[in-house]
Amino acid sequence: MSIQHTNIYAIALHHRFQWEEAQDCFVILFPEGMVKLNGGAGEVLNLVDGKRTVADILTELKAKFSDVPDLDKDIVGMLELAIEKAWLRQIN
């Protein structure tokens, strides 16, 4: 699977992404359970809205975390994992 900068993703059907106060983190809820996301994963998936391209997400996070090296690789890696786990669906 190759993620292109023009790709647009959304949270998969039957999944919900939200901040969970009790867990103090972002989570993905789905019929089989819940996945607690670490801070970086939550930051990435928080921008996956079915409108932003991968390039938009990269630009926004690189501006927010300008001191983090190799951020592009980490963001794309998180998106690849989320797609592999079927947490995301491609819009375009």
C-alpha positions as CSV (number, residue, x, y, z in Angstrom):
1,M,0.0,0.0,0.0
2,S,1.3,3.4,-0.9
3,I,-0.1,6.5,0.7
4,Q,-0.1,9.5,-1.7
5,H,0.0,13.1,-0.5
6,T,-3.3,13.7,-2.4
7,N,-5.2,10.8,-0.6
8,I,-8.0,11.8,1.8
9,Y,-9.0,9.5,4.6
10,A,-11.9,9.3,7.1
11,I,-12.5,7.2,10.2
12,A,-13.9,3.8,9.0
13,L,-17.6,3.1,9.2
14,H,-18.7,1.6,12.5
15,H,-15.7,3.2,14.2
16,R,-15.7,6.4,16.3
17,F,-12.7,8.5,17.1
18,Q,-13.0,10.6,20.3
19,W,-11.3,12.0,23.3
20,E,-12.0,9.8,26.3
21,E,-11.8,11.7,29.6
22,A,-11.6,8.5,31.7
23,Q,-8.6,7.3,29.7
24,D,-7.0,10.7,29.3
25,C,-6.3,10.1,25.7
26,F,-7.9,9.8,22.2
27,V,-9.5,6.4,21.5
28,I,-11.0,4.6,18.6
29,L,-14.3,2.8,19.5
30,F,-15.7,0.0,17.4
31,P,-18.1,-2.9,17.9
32,E,-15.3,-5.3,19.1
33,G,-13.8,-2.9,21.6
34,M,-11.6,0.2,22.0
35,V,-8.1,1.2,21.2
36,K,-6.3,3.7,23.3
37,L,-4.0,5.9,21.2
38,N,-0.7,7.5,22.3
39,G,-0.3,11.2,22.0
40,G,1.2,11.2,18.5
41,A,-1.3,8.8,17.1
42,G,-4.1,10.9,18.5
43,E,-2.7,14.1,17.0
44,V,-2.6,12.4,13.5
45,L,-6.0,10.8,13.6
46,N,-7.5,14.0,15.1
47,L,-6.9,15.6,11.7
48,V,-8.3,12.7,9.6
49,D,-11.7,14.2,8.8
50,G,-12.6,13.1,5.3
51,K,-11.6,16.5,3.9
52,R,-7.9,17.0,4.5
53,T,-5.4,15.4,2.2
54,V,-2.4,13.6,3.6
55,A,-0.3,16.7,2.5
56,D,-2.6,18.9,4.6
57,I,-2.1,16.7,7.7
58,L,1.6,16.7,7.2
59,T,1.8,20.5,6.8
60,E,-0.4,21.1,9.9
61,L,1.5,18.7,12.1
62,K,5.0,19.8,10.9
63,A,4.0,23.4,11.8
64,K,2.8,22.4,15.2
65,F,5.8,20.1,16.0
66,S,8.6,21.8,14.0
67,D,11.3,20.5,16.3
68,V,10.5,16.8,15.7
69,P,12.9,15.2,13.2
70,D,11.5,12.7,10.5
71,L,7.9,13.7,11.3
72,D,6.7,12.9,7.8
73,K,7.8,9.3,8.2
74,D,6.1,9.0,11.6
75,I,2.8,10.5,10.3
76,V,2.7,8.3,7.2
77,G,3.6,5.3,9.3
78,M,0.7,6.0,11.7
79,L,-1.7,6.4,8.7
80,E,-0.4,3.1,7.2
81,L,-1.0,1.3,10.6
82,A,-4.5,2.8,10.9
83,I,-5.3,1.6,7.4
84,E,-3.9,-1.8,8.0
85,K,-6.0,-2.1,11.2
86,A,-9.1,-0.9,9.2
87,W,-9.6,2.2,11.4
88,L,-9.5,4.4,8.3
89,R,-11.2,4.3,4.9
90,Q,-10.0,6.1,1.8
91,I,-12.3,8.8,0.4
92,N,-10.6,9.5,-2.9
